[in-house]
Amino acid sequence: MSKQSRRKGAILLAAKEKTFEERLDALEALVKQMEDGGLPLLESLKNYEAGIKLAAELSGELDAAEKKMLELKGDKRSPVEDA
């Protein structure tokens, strides 16, 4: 296993135990690794898959936070209705 593979695995494993901001940083690190190139195809695909999952989790958390803010504000609109 390459050094990059171990580092990426560590990023993903630790991501579940981190704050939103730390996981966003992990997503940005995955994107940077892919943008920099030089990764084998299989590793790029694994990074892509992990990035998609992480982005979906983060997006869900943002939606939940927006919904909570609207509820606190007394606004009953769905967050996606404004988009």
N, C-alpha and C positions, 0 to 999 in steps of 0.2 A: 504494500500500500504506500502510495506516495505521501510526501509531507503535506501537500495541498489536500489530499483526500482525508488525511487524519484531521487536519485543521477544519475542513468543511464539516466533517462528522462531528467534531467537537462543537462547532457553531450550532449545528442543528440539535444536538442532544441537549445542550445547555439552553437553547432558545425556549424550551417549554417552561423553564424555571425562572425566566427573566421578565423584566418589566416590558411594557409596550415599546418604550423607547429603545431598550436594549435589543429587542427582537427586530425593530425597524433597522437598527444598525447592522444586525446579522443579515437581514435581507439585502441591504445595500452592499455588504461584503460579498454576498453570493453574486449579485449583479456585476460588481467590479471584477470578480474572478472571471466571469464569462466574457465581459467586455475586453479584458486584457488579452484574451485568447491564449493559445498555447495549451489548453486543457484537452485531453483526449475526448473523443466524441461521447463515450459512455459517461465520463465524469461530467461533461457539460450537460448531458441529459438529466443526470441525477441532480445537478445544481438547479436546473430549470424546474424540475418536478418539486424540489424542496422549496424553491422560491415561490412557485404558484401556491403551494399549500400555506406557506407562511404569509403571503400577501392576502390570501382568503381569510385567514385567522385575524390578521390585523384589520382588514376591512370590516369584518363582522364586529370587532370590538369598537371600531369607530362608529359604526351604525348604532350599536347598543348605547354608546355614550351620547350620541346625538339624540336618540330617542329619549333617554333619561333626562337630558337637558330640556327637551321640549315638554316633557311631562312636568318637570319642576317649574317650568315657565307657565304651565297651564295651557299649552298649545297642543291640541289633539291631532294635528296633521302628522302623517307618516313622513319620516325623513326623506324617503325616496320620492315623495310627491313633488318636492321642491326641485328635484334634479332635472 
